[in-house]
């Protein structure tokens, strides 16, 4: 037993233990109790929540009877599982400490330092006990961890190549070293007193926060009422047609934005004093580079701002030329994407999505796609209300515009909260239509977007009701076999959903999957076995069906010559088939 995890025993039991910890972490009230670290804590919780689907797949694959051998592959699997266990425990501790500090701060404000000291002492006891886990203890249990083989994420390898690798660093970001843990144990009493006297949580002065974004400002500007805002946020407020001050609701006598150099200097001094990295982005005509130096882009800023102004020209030709240039510039570099967004181009580009000029519309949606590559721009695009117009282009635009609209939805859906918004916007039926009737590139873009959207449980039913199963079956039986991998990958995501499971079986997909078990490429066989396993768990009728269709022979062959994951899936399926007579008698 290590930190609440049972490392020995069947894989199913181990996975359930890890899933329970994931549930505990995702149930923490980080939205209201993490103070200035709210954004970081919620981001960590969202990332950990994504592991739940993977762990459920590992659990549902059945118990693992074979303990790891001394082989290098088993050792690798063992280390992967140990790292995950330690990382999740470290994440839980980290969030608990942040929440505890926030509670301590509130207690100090309400009850005073003496009561807070008693509160902290009581609160610290379970935390210190939980922190007692060390890497040495994990290694002591290492020989009892089952060989979990490869990550279940292999289902999505083909499409995940396009995904940003933003969930791969959880372990390295939150896993403490032995020295840090040991030092925390030895000095816990001293640190408890020190934290009461001088809390580690640094409070950002309210005047340094933008009233709109509530984030530390990097380019503060003054509006006509004398209030100060972050330039990009107040500019978007004005670009949306607002003529009042967001904070005071007074009408703005003019729309001039005056740089607040004094406040910018104070923010810079405060960041330096507290050893805080200053906000990254465009400020005073300069962009901060990865090495910490600044690059002067004032000339580019002037040129791009002139282009953005032309986007609102009354001349169709001038607008078309300007948006074409914006499209080209946004493709070239991250710096350009930052400058273009900072110049207020995004709301104007969103307005151009509804233009009657086909070329302007194509350039606008492609420019938004390019801008969305930069992570910070995703939120700005959503804030500008781009989704309804992108979905409309997906339904009725030119083929090039539809392709790039699908790719834009994929890019925006990389933020988990956007999966819900996009799924509810009517985008999924339009993507399914493109999957069925689009060009080769359009179908691939639609498949990638649908895969990413269907990771969110609520979108799986929408996809089924939009007719995705028949579209995927057609892709599986296409004689050209150009999108079998994509179809199987999406099916593997959907197969765990009850509504999708019924639709897959009703569409007579099982015989096609059996054929792929016999004749498909190694990856196709692997995914076919995974889908069949999902369909047959706790379903004797489907088990009997694959038995009648002769699945035993290709499954047996797969246990000998398939990929590691394919062997695991095939072994589990054969075990279910061996129990079939007993299940039918019940």
N, C-alpha and C positions, 0 to 999 in steps of 0.2 A: 504494500500500500504506500503510495507516494503522493503526498499533498492531496489526498482525497481520491486518487486514481487507483483502480485495481489494474496493475500491469500484467499480472499473471492471469491465465484462464483464456476462455474463448474470445475470439475477436469481437463477437457480437456484444458480449458483456463490456469489454473495454470501450467500444465505440459508444455504447449507451452512457457510460460514465463521462466520456468526453462531451457528448451531446448535452448532458445535464449541466456541465460547467458552462458550455456555450449559452444555454438558456439562462443560467444565473447571471452571466455577464450582460446579455442583451436585455435582461430585466432590470438592470441598475438604472436608477433615475438620473442619468447624466444630463438630461435636458434642463433640469432645474437646479442641480446640486453641484456643479463642477466649476462654478465661478468663471474666472477668466480663461480657464482651460476647457470651457464647454465645447468649443468647435473641435478641438483635438480629441477630446474624449468621445464625442459622438461619432467622429470619423473612425476611431478605433473600434467602437462597438459595431458600426455598420460593416466594417471589414470582417470582423469576427463572425457576424451573423451569416455572411456568405459561406462560411465553412460548414454550416448546418446541413446543407444539401449534400455536400461531399461525405460528411460523416454518416448521414442516414444511408447513403448508398453503400458505404463500407459495412455498416451494420446489417443492412438487408441482404448483403451478398452471402450471409450465412456464416456459421462458426468456422474458424480456422483450426483444424485439428493438428496441424504440423507446426511444431515450434521451430524457430529459426536455427539454421545450421551455422557452421563456421564459415560458410561461403561469403564472398564479398558482397553478393547481391543481398543476402539476408542481413548482413551487417549494415548495409546502406538503408534498407527498409527500417531496421531497428533504430538507427540514428534519426531517421525522418520522423518516426512516431515519437521518440523521446523528445526531440526538439519541439514538436507540436504541443506535447503535454506541458513541457516547461514554459513555453511561450504563452499558453493559455493561462496557466497559473500566475505567471508574471503579470499578464494583462489584468487579471482579476485583482491582484494585489495593488497594482498601479491605480486602477480606478477606485478601489476601496480607500486608498490613501488620499486621493484627491477629494473624494466625497467627505472623508473624515476631516480633512483640513477645512473644507468649506463649512462643515457643521461646527467645527471649533471656532471659526471666525464669527459665525452668527451667535454662538454661545457667548463669546467674549463681548460682543456688542450688546447682548441682552442682559447677561448676568454678571459680567465683570470677570477679572482675571482669576480670582481664587476659585470660583465655581467652575470656570473654564479649565483650570488646572486639573481639578478632580474629574471633570468630564473627559479630558484628554487621556488621563491615566486609565480610566475604565475602558475607554474606546480603544486604547492602544493594545490592551492585553490580547484579544483574539487576533489582531493584526500581527503582533510579534510572534505568536504561536504559528500562524500560517506562514510567516516568512522563513520558518526553519527549514524549508526544503532547500537542498543544495544539489548541485550537479553530481556530487559524490554519491548521494543517496539514489539518484536516478540510475547511475552506472551500476550500483550494487544490485538493482533489480533487472538489469539489462537482459540477462539470459532468459528471463521469463516472458519477454514480450513476443507475441506472435508475429510471424512474418506477414506484414500487410501488403507486401509487394508494391506495385506502383500506385501512385495517386490516381483517384477516380477521375481526375481532370483530363485524363487521356481522351475521354469522350469528345472533348472540344478542341483538340490540338489544332485541327485545320483552321478553325475560326479564331481560336484564341491568339493565333499569330498576329491578328489585327488588333487585339485588345491591348490597351495600355497595361504594362506590368505593374499595377498599383497595389496588388494584394500580396506580392511575394516577399515584402520586407517586414511583415508583422513580427516574425520570430526575432530577427536581428534588432528590431527597434525596441522591443520591450523585454528581452531576456537579459537579466542582470548577470554580472560576473560573480564568481565565488567571493572575490575580495569585497565587492560592494555589499553582498548579503551578510558576510561575516562582520564587516564593520558596522552595518546597521544593527546587528544583534548585540554587539559588544557595547555600543554607545547609545542604545535606545533611550535609556533614562536621561542621559545628558541632552540628547537631541530633543526629547519631549519638552524639557524646560526651555531650551533655546528657541524652539518653535513658538512657545507661548510668548517669549519676549520679542522675538523678531520673526514673524511668519514668512515662509518662503514664497507665498503667493504674492506676486507683484501686481499692484493695482495701477492700471493705466489712468492717468488724470483724465477726467471727463472731458475737459476742453480739447484733448488731443484726439477724441473719437468723433468720427463723422456722425451727425444726427440721423442720417439715412441708413448707412450700413452698420453703424456701431462698431466700426473697425478703426484701427490706428491710421490716421491720415498720412499720406505721402505727398500730396499736392493740394494743400488747403487753399480755397479761394473764398472771397467775400462776395455776397450778393447785395442787392440794393438795400435790403433791410438791415444790413450789418451782420447777419449771421454767417458763419463759416461752415463750408461743406467740402468734402472730397470732390475734386473737379469732375471726375468721370461720372459720379453719381448725380450731382446736381445738373450736369450737362444733359444726362439722359432724362432727368425730370423735366427739363425745359424742352428737350426735343420731342417729348410726348405731348406737347401742347399746353403744359401747365404754366401759368403766369403768376402763381402765388409762391410765397416762401413756405417750404414744407413744415418748418418748425413753428412759425408765428401765424401762418395762414394769411398774412398781409399780402396785398397785391404788389408785385415787383414793378417799380416805376421804370426800370430798364433791365435788360437781360445781360448786362456786362458782368463778367466774372473777373474780379481783381485778385491777383495772387497775394496770399497772406504770408509774406516773407518772414515776418517776425515769428509767427506761430510755427512755420516750417523750421526755422532755426532752433526754436525751443524744443520741438519734437526731436530734432537731430541731436541736440545736446543731451536730452533726457535718455535717448537710446544709447548714446555713447557712455553716459554715466552708469547705466545699469547693465552694460554689456549685452544689449539687445540688438540683433540684426535689424537694420532699418528696413522699412517696407520696400519691396522690390517692385520695379515697374518704371514707368516713364515719369520723370520729375525734372522740371526746369531744363527740358531739352536733352536730358541724358538718360541712358539706360544702364542699369547695373549689370555687369558681366559676371560669369561664373567665378572668375578669380577675384572678385571683389572690387575691381576697378570699374570706371564708368566710361561709356562711349558716348561721344557727342553726336546726337542724331537730330540736332536742331534744324538742319537743312532738310532732312527727310520729313520732319514734322510739318514744316511750312508747306512743302509740296503736297503731302497727304491731306492736310487740312483744306488746301485749295481744291483738291479732288472731291473731298467730302461735300464741300459747298456746291460743287457742280452736280452732285447726285440729286439735288432739289431743283435743278434748272427746269424751266418751262419747255426747253427744246428737247424733244425725244432723242435726237441724234447726240446732243451733248451729254444727256443722262446715260445713254447707251455706251458712249466712249468712256465716260468716267467710271462706270461700274465695271467695264471690261478691264480697265487699268487697275482698279481696286482688286479685282479677281486675280490678276497677274501678280500684283505686289503681295497679296496675302498668301500666295503659294510659295513665295521665295524664302521667307525667314520668319523666325519667331519674333524678332524685333519689329518687323513690319506688322505682324498680327497685333502686337501690343500697341503700336502707334496708331494703327487704323481704329482699333476699338477705343482708344483714349481720345481720338478726334471726334467721337460720337457717331461713327459710321453705322453701327449695328442697328439702331432704330430706323434709320433711313433705308438701309438695305432691306429690313423687314417690310417696310412700306412698299418697296419696289417688287416684292414677291407677288403682289396682286395686280401688277401692271398688265396691260393688254399686249405690250410689245414682247414677243416671244424671246428675242435675243437678250433683251434687258432682264427678263425673268430668269433665263438660264444663267446669265452672269451673276445675278444677285444670289440665287440659291447656292451656286458654286463658291462664291465669295464667303458666304456664311459657313459653308462646309469647311473651307480653309481656315477661317477664323476660329472655328470650334475646336481645332486641333490644340490650341493653347488653352490649358485647363481653366484659367480664370475667365475666359470668354464664354464658356458654356453657360454659366449663371447669367451673364449679361444677355445672351441670346434668349434664354428662357424668360428673363425679366421683360424683354421687349415684346413678348407675346408672339413668338415666331411659329409655334407649333401648328396652330390652325391653318396658317397660310402654307406651311410646308406640306401638310397633309393634303390640302387642296391641289397643290402641284403634283403630289404623288398620284392623285386620282386622275387629273385631267391635263397635266402639262405635257410638253414634248418629251420624247423618250430620254434625251440627255438630261432634261430637268428632272424627270422622274427618278432616273438612276442616282443623280446627285442628292435628291431629296431623301431617298432611302439611306444613302451613305451618311447624310447629315443626322438623320434620326438615330442611326447606329452610334455615331460619335457622341451625340447628346445623351444617349441612354447609358453611357459609361458611368455617369453619376447615378447612383442607385435611386435617389429620390425622383429622378426624371423618368425612370422606367414606369412608375405609376402614372405620372402625368401623360406621358406619350401613349401608354396603353389605353387610357380613358378618353383619348382625343379622337378615336376612330381611325388611328393609323394602321392598326393590325389588319383589318379587311383590305385596305389599300395595298399593304405590303404583300398580302397573300395573292391579290390579283396580279401584282407585278411578278411574283414568284411563278405564277402560272403562264402569264402572257408577255413577259418582258423579254428584252434581249438577253444574251448570255451574261453580259456584265450586269444588267439590271436584275436578273434572277439571283446572281451571286450576292449583290448588294442587299437585296430583299432577304435572302436567306440569313446573311450575317446579322442584319437588324432584328429579324424575328427570333433568331437564336438568343441574342442578348436580352431582348424584351421578355422572352419566355422563362428566363432564369427567375423572374419574379412570379410567384405562385399565382397571383391574381390575373396574370395575362395568359396563363395556359388555357383556361376555359374560353377566353375571348378568341384565341387562335383556333381552337377546335370549332367553335361556332362560326368562325369565318371560313371554314372549309379547308383548313391547312392539311388535314390528314389525306384527303384525296389528292391534293397537290403533291404531297410528299410521296405518296404511293406511285403516282405517275413518274416522278423523278427516279424512283427505285427501279421501275420497269422500262425506263427509256433505253433503247438499244444502244445509244451513244455512250451511256454510262458516264456522262460528264459531271454529274452532280450527286452521285450516290453517297459520297462522303458527307456532303452537307445535309442530305435528307436523313441519313442515319443519325447524324449528330443531333439534329433537332428532335427526331423521334425519341432519342435516348433521354432528352430533357423532359419531354412531354409524358413519357410512359408511366411516370410515377403518379400522374394526376388521374383520379378515378374517371372523370368525364372523358379524358383523352384515351384512357385504357379501353373503355367501351367502344369509342369511335375507331380505334386502331384495329380491334378485333372484328368489328362489324364491317370494316372495309376490306376484309380478307387479306390482311397484311401478313399474317403468320406464315402462310405458304411461301410468300416471297422471301421472308426472313430465313426460312429453312433452306431455300435454294442458295441464298447468299452464304449460309453456313458451309455449304458444299463447294461453291464455285467462286466466292468472292476473294478479294485481296485480303491480306492479313488484318488490316485495319477494319475492313468491312465485316469480316467474320467476328472480330472482337466486339464491335458495336451491335451486330445482330444478336450475339449471345447475350449481351447486356440488356437489350430491349426485351428479348424473350424471357429472361429471368424476371424482369419487372412485371411482365404480363402474367406470368405463371405463379407467382408467389400468392399463396392463399387462394388459389383458383384451380380447383381440380379439373374443371371443364377445359381450360386452356392447356393444362398439363396433358390431359388425355388427347387433346388435339395434336400437340406436337409429337406425342408418342405414336399416334396413328400415321403421321406424316413422315415417320422414319428419322426423327431427330437424334436418336441415340447414337447412330453410327458417326455422323459428322461431329457430334459433341465429344464422343470418345476420341476421335482423331484430333480434335482441338485441344484436349487435355495433354496430348503428347507433342504437338508441333505448333501450337498457337503462341501468341504473345503471352507474357506473364499474366496480364489482366484477363486475356481470353481464357487461359487455363483455369483461372479462378472462377470465372463466370460459368464455364462449361462444367466444372466439377460441382458447383452448387446446383446447377440444373439437373445433372445426372443424379445427385443425391435426392432431389425432390421427386424425380421420376421413379427412383427405387422405392420411395415411400408411397407412390401412387396407389397400389392395391390396398394398402391399409387405409388410406384416406377415403377411398371409394366405398369401403365397408362401413365407415363411420356414419 
